């Protein structure tokens, strides 16, 4: 019997061929990420456990992204504790407002194909886009990894998702993952790995794969995984010859296979207030909105801003609509400025914010007021996430979001 991608990564890590789904094993961790919200809790637990040194400081990345710019006085405490912890234990990989953690971990080269990576944020599943087994953990698990370099895991069973064909021009990878979450439900992949394959996937950009891997956790997935290819190797600045072979075998033991034909897919939205409450955009046309948000670790990459700029070019955002655009990192911001994307967005009336998590996590940068309605490209539309519980959050692709900003109501992109 063959192996799934996740089984191959863990077997490679342990230098064995015996690991199968549902086995409980202790893996050697290649990299960890701690973000600013969790650093005080990780630091306290690390010292409470009695550790006096980090197993390998060079494998630890500390990122300030959720609380920048600060919106509450107590936010500064997180930075002070983080800086003290990093100095005390020799952590050199510290990013202060360089962008969103899940963008930086791959963009800055911290994650490579075949790695095993854990982070203190549920959307750590994003790194599966480059062929890594990556998952979110709590501060207790993170403290244990810092002290030992290891973590026990139950090897997840795998659901294989096959997508074949050519996507319609107005359908993006965000529509694919929203459709899948709608079909699976928010618990349909609990502690499972979602392995993505097929001709559509093979033709996707790394950025598009990141969008899908990012939101896999919204179906309960422990991990998402894509087979690394030439594009992955280029993005990760490694030789393709050095990329491990981790593609799932045809005769691997998958607990389920889900097949989509790309031509059948349409633009969809997640409606308030659950990520699996999916409807085609055509059923929501004309719904008035107050604000549009394009950004986050789901859709704040260059290709996302580019398609929004293309739709908005030489046009104006509708009266009384606030359009907020947040690049996922400083590098994305720089490239968007260089390519004229930022200029096109600002001319259309967009508000461009500093790279960070901001509005998505309910902090700075555009919190809504009672009864307002927002179309957003981030990954969650829970009650109270972007303002009071009365705020209605619709999740969409950047193309739908930009078209909606122009119209002042939910609208389909014309590309």
CORZIBEL-V671492 format. One record per residue. N is the residue number from 0. RES is the residue in one small letter. SS is DSSP state (A for helix, B for strand, O for the rest). D_CENTER is the distance of its C-alpha to the mean C-alpha in Angstrom with 1 decimal. Layout:
# CORZIBEL-V671492
<<N:RES:SS:D_CENTER> <N:RES:SS:D_CENTER>>
This chain:
# CORZIBEL-V671492
<<0:x:O:32.2> <1:x:O:29.2> <2:x:O:25.8> <3:x:O:22.3> <4:x:A:19.6> <5:x:A:18.7> <6:x:A:22.4> <7:x:A:23.0> <8:x:A:20.5> <9:x:A:22.0> <10:x:A:25.5> <11:x:A:25.0> <12:x:A:23.9> <13:x:A:27.1> <14:x:O:29.3> <15:x:O:30.4> <16:x:O:30.4> <17:x:O:31.0> <18:x:O:27.7> <19:x:O:26.9> <20:x:O:24.6> <21:x:O:25.5> <22:x:O:27.1> <23:x:B:26.4> <24:x:B:26.1> <25:x:B:25.6> <26:x:B:23.2> <27:x:B:23.4> <28:x:O:20.2> <29:x:O:19.3> <30:x:B:17.0> <31:x:B:15.7> <32:x:B:13.7> <33:x:B:15.1> <34:x:B:14.0> <35:x:O:16.8> <36:x:O:16.9> <37:x:O:17.6> <38:x:A:19.8> <39:x:A:23.1> <40:x:A:22.7> <41:x:A:21.9> <42:x:A:24.8> <43:x:A:27.2> <44:x:A:26.4> <45:x:A:26.7> <46:x:A:30.1> <47:x:A:31.2> <48:x:O:30.7> <49:x:O:33.2> <50:x:O:31.2> <51:x:O:32.7> <52:x:O:30.5> <53:x:O:27.0> <54:x:O:27.1> <55:x:O:25.7> <56:x:A:24.6> <57:x:A:23.3> <58:x:A:20.6> <59:x:B:19.2> <60:x:B:16.8> <61:x:B:17.1> <62:x:B:15.0> <63:x:B:16.2> <64:x:O:13.6> <65:x:O:13.7> <66:x:O:17.4> <67:x:O:18.2> <68:x:O:20.5> <69:x:O:22.1> <70:x:O:23.0> <71:x:O:25.1> <72:x:O:27.7> <73:x:O:26.4> <74:x:A:23.1> <75:x:A:25.3> <76:x:A:26.2> <77:x:A:22.7> <78:x:A:23.1> <79:x:A:26.6> <80:x:A:25.9> <81:x:A:23.0> <82:x:A:25.4> <83:x:A:28.2> <84:x:A:26.3> <85:x:A:25.1> <86:x:A:28.7> <87:x:A:30.3> <88:x:A:28.5> <89:x:O:27.9> <90:x:O:24.2> <91:x:O:24.1> <92:x:B:20.4> <93:x:B:19.8> <94:x:B:17.8> <95:x:B:19.2> <96:x:O:17.4> <97:x:O:16.2> <98:x:B:12.8> <99:x:O:9.4> <100:x:A:9.2> <101:x:A:6.0> <102:x:A:7.7> <103:x:A:10.9> <104:x:A:10.8> <105:x:A:10.9> <106:x:A:12.6> <107:x:O:15.2> <108:x:O:16.0> <109:x:O:15.4> <110:x:O:13.9> <111:x:O:16.2> <112:x:O:16.6> <113:x:O:18.2> <114:x:O:17.1> <115:x:B:16.5> <116:x:B:14.1> <117:x:B:13.6> <118:x:B:12.0> <119:x:O:13.1> <120:x:O:9.9> <121:x:A:8.9> <122:x:A:5.2> <123:x:A:6.8> <124:x:A:6.9> <125:x:A:4.5> <126:x:A:8.0> <127:x:A:9.8> <128:x:A:9.4> <129:x:A:12.2> <130:x:O:14.1> <131:x:O:13.5> <132:x:B:13.9> <133:x:B:11.3> <134:x:B:11.2> <135:x:B:11.4> <136:x:O:15.0> <137:x:O:17.4> <138:x:A:19.5> <139:x:A:22.5> <140:x:A:20.8> <141:x:A:19.4> <142:x:A:22.9> <143:x:A:24.4> <144:x:A:22.2> <145:x:A:23.3> <146:x:A:26.8> <147:x:A:26.9> <148:x:O:24.2> <149:x:B:23.9> <150:x:B:22.4> <151:x:B:23.6> <152:x:B:21.5> <153:x:B:22.5> <154:x:O:21.7> <155:x:O:19.7> <156:x:B:21.3> <157:x:B:19.6> <158:x:B:19.2> <159:x:B:19.5> <160:x:B:18.1> <161:x:B:20.2> <162:x:B:19.8> <163:x:B:22.8> <164:x:O:24.2> <165:x:O:23.5> <166:x:O:21.2> <167:x:O:23.1> <168:x:O:22.7> <169:x:O:21.2> <170:x:O:18.6> <171:x:O:15.0> <172:x:A:12.3> <173:x:A:11.0> <174:x:A:14.5> <175:x:A:14.3> <176:x:A:11.5> <177:x:A:13.2> <178:x:A:16.4> <179:x:A:15.6> <180:x:A:14.5> <181:x:A:17.7> <182:x:A:19.7> <183:x:A:18.5> <184:x:O:18.3> <185:x:O:16.2> <186:x:O:18.1> <187:x:O:18.8> <188:x:O:16.8> <189:x:O:17.5> <190:x:O:17.4> <191:x:B:17.2> <192:x:B:15.3> <193:x:B:14.3> <194:x:B:15.7> <195:x:B:15.4> <196:x:B:18.5> <197:x:O:21.0> <198:x:A:22.3> <199:x:A:19.7> <200:x:A:16.9> <201:x:A:19.2> <202:x:O:19.5> <203:x:O:15.8> <204:x:O:14.5> <205:x:A:12.1> <206:x:A:9.9> <207:x:A:10.4> <208:x:A:9.6> <209:x:A:6.1> <210:x:A:5.7> <211:x:A:7.6> <212:x:A:6.4> <213:x:A:3.1> <214:x:A:6.1> <215:x:A:8.7> <216:x:A:9.2> <217:x:A:10.5> <218:x:A:13.3> <219:x:O:13.9> <220:x:O:12.9> <221:x:O:13.4> <222:x:B:11.6> <223:x:B:10.7> <224:x:B:12.7> <225:x:B:13.8> <226:x:O:17.2> <227:x:O:17.3> <228:x:O:19.7> <229:x:A:21.4> <230:x:A:18.5> <231:x:A:16.3> <232:x:A:19.3> <233:x:A:19.8> <234:x:A:16.3> <235:x:O:16.6> <236:x:O:20.3> <237:x:O:21.9> <238:x:O:24.7> <239:x:A:24.1> <240:x:A:27.0> <241:x:A:25.2> <242:x:O:22.3> <243:x:O:23.0> <244:x:O:23.8> <245:x:O:21.3> <246:x:O:21.5> <247:x:O:22.4> <248:x:O:26.1> <249:x:O:27.7> <250:x:O:29.7> <251:x:O:27.0> <252:x:O:27.0> <253:x:O:24.3> <254:x:O:24.6> <255:x:B:23.7> <256:x:B:23.1> <257:x:B:21.7> <258:x:B:22.7> <259:x:B:21.8> <260:x:B:23.8> <261:x:A:21.9> <262:x:A:24.9> <263:x:A:24.9> <264:x:O:21.5> <265:x:O:21.6> <266:x:O:19.4> <267:x:B:18.4> <268:x:B:17.3> <269:x:B:16.3> <270:x:O:19.3> <271:x:O:20.1> <272:x:O:19.3> <273:x:O:17.4> <274:x:O:14.3> <275:x:O:16.7> <276:x:O:19.4> <277:x:B:19.0> <278:x:B:21.7> <279:x:B:22.5> <280:x:A:22.5> <281:x:A:26.2> <282:x:A:26.9> <283:x:O:25.6> <284:x:O:27.1> <285:x:O:29.0> <286:x:O:27.2> <287:x:B:27.7> <288:x:O:24.9> <289:x:O:25.1> <290:x:B:21.9> <291:x:B:19.0> <292:x:B:15.7> <293:x:B:13.7> <294:x:B:10.9> <295:x:A:7.9> <296:x:A:4.5> <297:x:A:4.5> <298:x:A:8.0> <299:x:O:9.6> <300:x:O:10.5> <301:x:A:14.2> <302:x:A:14.6> <303:x:A:13.2> <304:x:A:15.7> <305:x:A:18.2> <306:x:A:18.5> <307:x:A:18.8> <308:x:A:21.5> <309:x:A:23.2> <310:x:A:23.6> <311:x:A:24.6> <312:x:O:26.9> <313:x:O:30.4> <314:x:O:29.7> <315:x:O:29.3> <316:x:O:26.9> <317:x:O:29.0> <318:x:O:31.2> <319:x:O:30.0> <320:x:O:26.3> <321:x:B:24.0> <322:x:B:21.2> <323:x:B:18.8> <324:x:B:16.6> <325:x:B:14.3> <326:x:O:13.4> <327:x:O:10.3> <328:x:B:12.9> <329:x:A:16.7> <330:x:A:16.8> <331:x:A:15.1> <332:x:A:17.6> <333:x:A:20.4> <334:x:A:19.9> <335:x:A:19.6> <336:x:A:22.8> <337:x:A:24.5> <338:x:O:23.9> <339:x:O:25.2> <340:x:A:22.0> <341:x:A:22.2> <342:x:A:25.9> <343:x:A:25.4> <344:x:A:23.0> <345:x:A:25.3> <346:x:A:28.4> <347:x:A:27.0> <348:x:O:26.6> <349:x:O:23.0> <350:x:B:22.4> <351:x:B:20.2> <352:x:B:18.8> <353:x:O:18.0> <354:x:O:14.5> <355:x:O:12.8> <356:x:O:11.2> <357:x:A:14.6> <358:x:A:15.0> <359:x:A:11.8> <360:x:A:12.9> <361:x:O:16.5> <362:x:O:17.9> <363:x:O:19.3> <364:x:O:19.1> <365:x:O:20.2> <366:x:O:20.7> <367:x:B:22.6> <368:x:O:26.1> <369:x:O:27.8> <370:x:O:27.7> <371:x:O:25.4> <372:x:B:23.1> <373:x:B:19.8> <374:x:B:17.8> <375:x:B:14.2> <376:x:O:11.1> <377:x:O:8.7> <378:x:O:7.7> <379:x:O:11.0> <380:x:O:14.6> <381:x:O:16.5> <382:x:O:19.9> <383:x:O:20.3> <384:x:O:16.7> <385:x:O:17.5> <386:x:B:21.3> <387:x:O:24.1> <388:x:O:23.9> <389:x:O:25.7> <390:x:O:22.9> <391:x:B:21.7> <392:x:B:18.0> <393:x:B:17.4> <394:x:B:14.0> <395:x:O:14.3> <396:x:O:13.6> <397:x:A:14.4> <398:x:A:17.8> <399:x:A:18.7> <400:x:A:17.8> <401:x:A:19.9> <402:x:A:22.7> <403:x:A:22.7> <404:x:A:23.1> <405:x:A:26.1> <406:x:A:27.7> <407:x:O:27.3> <408:x:B:26.4> <409:x:O:24.0> <410:x:O:24.8> <411:x:O:24.0> <412:x:O:23.2> <413:x:O:26.1> <414:x:O:25.2>>
